[in-house]
């Protein structure tokens, strides 16, 4: 790779990680970001390292002479229109790759476990890593979960546990996952991919370079992934179907807190874990079990103990505590209706904080669970659309506007309910956060602080 020329487009979190990685590898590159602030940050790094790599403008001919264009996730690849430097790279047949691909080109000999899906991939990736770490198996948790893969220094024996987004998978060329997990696919990210066909194609790239020596774990319950299972099986890849709805005679299932492994002829009872509530988490558990079990490094009882000790991720049905029969749940990561449905299935007597930047379809699909809502509090740009839906289904609601106002109204309303039943103050927006927040993490942290302060009063 020493003789290769690199270009970096996008200097956000992953782009800066790429800059630091190439500097450490002593590889030369050019870079660009449409934001002057991001360019200044990169320039400071170059000066600090006394490196001859440089920021060059979009019209510089140097872009025509690179071998690889490392593209950050937020930069348009093809929809609605490709970034000018992407179009240039395609014109000159320059390889466009993501950070995962670059890491693999440098470190091809590690074991790679990839996890993707519209929902659940962060929890599954974190759970796989937790099981490995708890049993003293060296592993790194990286990717879309928040730690750029190029920011870590791998040791020789590390297993790379990667949450892979569709944005990253769009740019896979040689990366081969030893174990690839596909959890589910529902409509999402069409603002990036344009069509469902493009989105599905990107997700399927997780299996792109697999052969019969590698393993594909695919959810058999989701209509889209079930079709993918058939296609992958025809490629003679070793494939395990998983289910949370039925016992698969040639697969692995989880029903009623028990894993039924009909491949290895094993049954495993799983204790209820407050960080893994809901049947949707059965999918995350059975996928994690299937991946870890295939490594043949630890036994099923060790896997079970690790699952029981898992503490969960922030902002994903995160239990924050209880006071005066009110429990507080931070589910800020629920940025679409499918994710919020999982929370509404689990809890009762819900005081629901919902809203933000609505996605296609809104919350119409959630109406079967509206009878569990004691009162809804709408925030953000979704005000008019969600109020109309609640009016149609006779759901009591208040337009709160902001999250702090919604929290105040929710706790005041719930505290007036003197019944003995537990009341759930639930932030599960079913919307993107970008109308009022930088991201779902910032939104969730704000709710977290409100709840903790209220509980301590």
SULPEHU-V328844 format. One record per backbone hydrogen bond with DSSP energy under -1.0 kcal/mol. NH is the residue of the N-H (numbers start at 1). CO is the residue of the C=O. If there is no record, write none. Layout:
BEGIN
nh->[NH/NH]
co->[CO/CO]
END
This chain:
BEGIN
nh->[4/6/7/8/9/10/16/17/18/19/20/21/22/23/24/25/27/30/31/32/39/40/41/42/43/44/45/46/47/48/49/51/54/56/60/63/64/65/67/68/69/70/71/72/75/83/87/88/89/90/91/92/93/94/95/97/102/103/104/105/106/107/113/114/115/116/118/124/125/126/127/128/129/130/131/132/133/134/135/136/137/140/142/143/144/146/151/152/158/159/160/161/162/163/164/169/170/171/172/178/179/180/181/182/183/192/193/194/195/199/200/201/202/203/204/206/207/208/210/214/215/216/217/218/219/220/226/227/228/229/230/231/232/233/234/236/237/240/242/243/251/252/253/254/255/258/259/260/261/262/262/266/268/270/276/281/285/286/287/288/289/290/291/292/293/294/295/303/304/305/306/307/308/309/310/316/318/320/323/326/327/328/329/330/331/333/334/335/340/341/344/345/346/347/350/351/352/353/354/355/357/362/364/366/367/369/370/372/373/374/375/376/377/378/379/380/383/386/387/388/389/390/391/392/393/394/395/398/400/401/402/406/407/408/409/410/411/412/413/414/415/417/423/424/425/426/427/428/430/432/436/437/443/444/445/446/447/448/449/450/451/452/453/454/455/456]
co->[1/28/68/30/70/32/12/13/14/15/16/17/18/19/20/21/22/6/54/8/35/36/37/38/39/40/41/42/43/44/45/46/29/31/57/60/61/62/5/5/95/7/97/9/72/76/83/84/85/86/87/88/90/89/67/69/98/99/100/101/102/103/160/179/162/181/184/120/121/122/123/124/125/126/127/128/129/130/131/133/132/159/161/147/163/143/148/149/155/138/111/140/113/142/115/165/166/168/169/112/112/215/114/217/116/189/189/190/193/195/196/197/198/199/200/203/204/205/207/211/178/238/180/240/182/242/222/223/224/225/226/227/228/229/230/233/232/216/218/252/248/241/260/243/258/255/268/253/266/251/260/261/259/257/273/278/281/282/283/284/285/286/287/288/289/290/292/299/300/301/302/303/304/305/307/313/330/328/326/323/423/321/425/318/427/315/331/333/336/337/340/341/342/343/372/424/375/426/377/429/432/359/361/363/364/366/367/369/370/350/350/396/352/398/354/401/380/382/383/384/385/386/387/388/389/391/390/376/378/378/400/402/403/404/405/406/407/408/409/410/411/414/325/349/327/351/329/353/334/357/433/433/439/440/441/442/443/444/445/446/447/448/449/450/451/452]
END
